[in-house]
Amino acid sequence: MVAEQDSLINTSSSSSISILKYSINDLLINLSDCPEERKLNGFKSQLLKQWELSADKGTLNYHVGNCKFRKLDGQYKMCLQLNEDRCRKRRKPMEFNSVCQSFDEKLWNFTKLKQEECLFYFDKINENSSKYPGLIAINASPLSVGHSLLIPSPQKCLPQIINFESIKMSIELLLLIEDCNFLIIYNGLMAHASVNHLHLQTLFWPCRGGIMEKLVKPTSTNLNMLFLLERPNWYLPAFVFQLVNLNDIDKISKLLEICAKFLIQKGIAHNLFICRSKQFINQSNKAENKLNNECSKELVTLYLFPRKPSKGYS
């Protein structure tokens, strides 16, 4: 259940930046279990409210409301956006020479954010509380209304290398938001990261298509939560992790961290895409899903895409 509305976001006495507190009871494996009242006044509502308040203070580089979307024909159901302002008015992305460069305090980083760009701190009740909470900040060059940045422990000044804590925080944020179109994206170094300070993109994508809509059928492995996505099921190969039970959040976070570390050791750039996808069939749920032909649940799913390295944006 969502906490009382007046305590969902509290203002710290030492800072005017709000703190969003949540507990494991707030995490939604299945959105169909979400109460109607929470859909109206829950975590999504709070995020968008804080985002609009920040935007009203002039934090955006452009107005985002008039972007055009187009869904392409073909087996992958890709969705494109025309956003000319983002190309022209965003801060110039940095270029990198390695997938594991160290953090450099002399370069632009998220410690330089203005206070009005910071929406709220993001902290779990009774778990490593408050010392290094995550920060949600507005993206000044957004793709859509609500486009924000999840910055895990910004004071630690970590480089743009995904780790256990950031993966777990991302999973739990997606489990909190009462919207199947909410996405979280990580671009690693040499995989279109724009700044070398650990962060992920969070956004509501109004054109539901691509891997969110297509029922992909990855190959199951000996680990029930790990799948392999290969052609022709999708045009890019990926390691895929799907969360069926809240008790597996730590296991998936650790397993994905191990995969990411392996890619870094091999010098392989990578992206992470987190969304809700149809439940995959594996050995443990095969009998259960056989009666229904396919499972109707949309579960938090993480796609780790290895890719060729790129120094910057073309």
C-alpha positions in Angstrom: 0.0 0.0 0.0 1.1 3.6 -0.7 1.9 5.6 2.4 -0.3 8.4 3.6 -0.3 11.2 1.0 1.1 13.8 3.3 4.0 11.5 4.2 4.8 10.2 0.7 7.2 13.0 0.1 8.6 14.8 3.1 10.9 17.8 3.2 14.2 17.3 5.1 15.0 19.9 7.7 18.5 20.1 6.4 17.5 20.6 2.8 14.7 21.9 0.8 14.9 18.9 -1.6 12.1 16.5 -0.8 12.6 12.9 0.2 10.4 10.2 -1.2 10.2 7.3 1.3 8.9 3.9 0.3 8.8 0.4 1.7 8.7 -3.1 0.1 5.0 -3.1 0.6 4.7 -0.3 -2.0 6.3 -2.5 -4.8 4.0 -3.8 -7.4 4.9 -7.0 -9.2 1.7 -6.9 -11.2 0.1 -3.6 -12.0 -3.4 -5.2 -12.0 -3.0 -5.4 -8.2 -2.8 -1.6 -8.0 -5.7 0.0 -6.1 -7.7 2.7 -8.0 -6.8 5.4 -5.4 -3.1 4.7 -5.8 -3.4 5.1 -9.6 -4.7 8.6 -9.0 -2.5 9.7 -6.1 0.5 7.3 -6.0 4.2 7.5 -6.9 3.6 8.4 -10.6 1.4 11.3 -9.6 4.1 12.6 -7.2 6.9 12.2 -9.8 4.9 14.2 -12.4 3.8 16.8 -9.9 7.5 17.5 -8.9 8.5 17.4 -12.5 6.0 20.1 -13.5 6.9 22.2 -10.5 10.6 22.1 -11.7 9.7 22.8 -15.3 7.6 25.8 -14.2 10.8 27.3 -12.7 12.5 27.4 -16.2 14.7 24.3 -15.9 13.9 22.9 -19.4 15.8 23.8 -22.6 12.6 23.6 -24.7 8.9 22.8 -24.5 8.4 19.0 -25.0 4.6 18.8 -25.7 4.6 18.9 -29.5 6.9 16.0 -30.5 5.6 13.7 -33.2 5.6 9.9 -32.9 5.4 7.2 -35.6 5.1 3.5 -35.3 6.9 1.6 -38.1 5.6 -1.3 -40.0 7.5 -4.6 -39.7 8.0 -7.4 -37.2 9.8 -5.3 -34.6 7.0 -2.6 -34.2 9.6 0.1 -33.6 8.4 3.6 -32.5 10.2 6.7 -33.6 10.1 10.3 -32.2 10.8 13.5 -34.0 12.4 15.8 -31.5 14.4 18.5 -33.3 14.8 20.7 -30.2 16.7 17.9 -28.3 19.2 17.7 -31.2 19.7 21.5 -31.3 19.4 22.6 -27.6 20.7 19.8 -25.4 24.1 20.0 -23.6 26.8 18.7 -25.9 27.5 15.0 -24.9 31.0 14.1 -23.8 33.2 11.7 -25.8 34.9 8.7 -24.1 37.8 6.4 -25.0 37.1 3.5 -22.7 34.1 1.6 -21.2 35.6 2.1 -17.7 36.9 5.6 -17.4 37.3 7.1 -13.9 35.1 9.9 -12.6 36.7 13.3 -13.3 35.5 16.1 -10.9 36.8 18.7 -13.3 34.2 17.7 -16.0 30.5 18.5 -15.8 28.7 16.1 -13.4 25.5 16.0 -11.4 27.0 17.7 -8.3 26.6 20.8 -10.5 22.8 20.5 -10.8 20.8 23.5 -9.7 18.5 22.9 -6.7 15.4 23.6 -8.8 16.5 20.7 -11.1 16.4 18.2 -8.2 12.9 16.7 -7.8 13.4 14.5 -4.7 15.7 12.1 -3.0 14.6 8.4 -3.3 15.0 6.3 -0.2 13.8 2.9 1.1 12.5 2.8 4.7 14.7 0.7 7.0 17.3 -0.2 4.4 20.6 1.8 4.4 18.4 4.8 5.1 19.3 8.3 4.1 23.1 8.3 4.1 23.4 7.9 0.4 19.9 8.1 -1.1 19.3 8.2 -4.8 18.3 11.5 -6.5 15.6 12.0 -9.1 16.3 15.1 -11.2 14.6 16.6 -14.2 16.1 16.0 -17.6 16.6 19.5 -19.0 16.4 18.2 -22.6 13.5 15.7 -22.3 12.0 13.2 -24.7 8.6 13.3 -23.0 6.8 14.9 -20.0 8.2 13.3 -16.9 11.6 12.5 -18.4 14.0 12.5 -15.5 17.4 11.2 -14.3 17.9 8.6 -11.6 21.2 9.4 -9.9 22.2 6.7 -7.4 24.2 8.2 -4.5 25.3 11.3 -6.3 27.6 12.4 -3.5 29.7 9.3 -4.1 30.7 10.6 -7.6 30.7 7.2 -9.2 31.6 6.8 -12.9 29.0 5.7 -15.4 29.4 2.0 -14.6 26.3 0.1 -13.6 26.5 -1.7 -10.3 24.3 -3.7 -7.8 22.9 -0.7 -6.0 21.9 1.2 -9.1 20.3 -1.9 -10.6 18.3 -2.6 -7.5 17.2 1.0 -7.1 16.1 1.0 -10.8 14.0 -2.1 -10.4 12.4 -0.8 -7.2 11.6 2.6 -8.9 9.9 0.8 -11.8 7.9 -1.4 -9.3 6.7 1.8 -7.6 5.4 3.6 -10.7 1.8 2.8 -11.6 2.2 2.9 -15.4 3.1 0.2 -17.9 4.7 2.8 -20.1 7.3 3.8 -17.6 10.9 3.0 -18.7 14.4 3.1 -17.3 17.4 3.3 -19.6 21.1 3.1 -18.9 23.7 4.1 -21.5 27.1 2.9 -20.6 30.4 4.6 -21.5 31.0 4.4 -25.3 27.3 3.4 -25.6 25.8 6.9 -25.9 26.4 8.0 -22.3 26.5 11.8 -22.2 28.3 12.3 -18.9 30.6 10.1 -16.8 28.6 10.2 -13.5 26.5 7.2 -12.7 22.9 7.8 -13.8 19.9 6.3 -15.6 17.2 7.8 -17.7 13.6 7.4 -16.5 10.6 8.4 -18.7 7.0 7.7 -19.7 7.0 6.7 -23.4 3.6 7.5 -24.9 4.0 5.4 -28.0 4.0 1.8 -26.9 5.9 -0.3 -29.4 9.1 -2.2 -29.9 10.2 -4.6 -27.2 7.4 -3.3 -24.9 4.7 -4.5 -27.2 6.1 -7.4 -29.2 5.9 -10.7 -27.4 9.5 -11.8 -27.7 10.4 -15.4 -26.9 13.9 -15.6 -25.5 15.6 -18.8 -24.8 15.5 -20.0 -21.2 18.6 -21.0 -19.3 19.4 -23.1 -16.3 18.6 -20.0 -14.2 14.8 -19.3 -14.2 15.3 -15.6 -14.1 17.9 -15.4 -17.0 17.0 -15.7 -20.7 19.0 -15.1 -23.9 17.4 -13.0 -26.6 18.7 -13.8 -30.1 17.8 -13.2 -33.8 15.2 -13.5 -35.3 13.2 -12.9 -32.1 14.8 -9.5 -31.8 17.2 -7.6 -34.1 19.9 -7.3 -31.3 21.1 -10.1 -28.9 20.6 -9.5 -25.2 20.9 -11.0 -21.8 17.3 -10.8 -20.3 16.3 -10.9 -16.7 12.7 -11.1 -15.5 11.4 -10.5 -12.0 8.7 -12.9 -10.9 9.0 -12.5 -7.2 10.1 -9.6 -4.9 12.4 -11.9 -3.1 14.5 -12.2 -6.3 15.3 -8.4 -6.6 18.8 -8.9 -5.0 19.5 -12.0 -7.0 18.7 -10.4 -10.3 20.6 -7.2 -9.4 23.7 -9.3 -8.5 23.5 -11.5 -11.6 23.1 -8.5 -13.9 26.0 -6.8 -12.2 28.2 -9.9 -12.8 27.2 -9.8 -16.5 28.0 -6.1 -16.8 31.4 -6.6 -15.1 32.2 -9.4 -17.6 31.4 -7.1 -20.5 33.5 -4.3 -19.0 36.5 -6.7 -18.6 36.2 -7.6 -22.2 35.9 -3.9 -23.3 32.4 -4.4 -24.6 30.1 -1.4 -24.4 26.5 -2.0 -23.3 23.0 -0.5 -22.8 20.3 -1.6 -20.3 16.6 -1.2 -21.0 14.1 -1.8 -18.2 10.4 -2.1 -18.7 7.3 -4.2 -18.1 7.1 -7.1 -20.6 4.9 -10.2 -21.0 6.0 -13.0 -18.7 8.3 -15.5 -20.5 7.8 -19.2 -20.3 10.6 -21.2 -18.6 10.9 -24.6 -17.0 9.4 -23.6 -13.7 6.2 -21.9 -15.0 5.7 -24.0 -18.2 2.9 -26.1 -16.8 1.1 -23.1 -15.4 1.2 -21.2 -18.7 0.3 -24.1 -20.9 -3.4 -23.8 -20.1 -3.4 -20.1 -21.0 -1.2 -20.5 -24.1 0.7 -17.4 -23.0 0.9 -15.5 -19.7 -0.9 -12.2 -19.4 1.3 -10.8 -16.6 3.5 -7.9 -17.5 6.6 -8.2 -15.3 9.7 -6.0 -14.7 12.1 -7.1 -17.4 15.8 -6.0 -17.9 17.4 -6.3 -21.3 21.2 -6.0 -21.2 22.4 -5.3 -24.8 26.2 -5.7 -25.7 27.1 -3.4 -28.5 30.0 -2.0 -30.6 31.7 0.9 -28.8 31.1 4.5 -30.0 33.1 7.5 -28.8 30.2 9.9 -28.9 27.0 10.8 -30.8 27.2 10.9 -34.6 
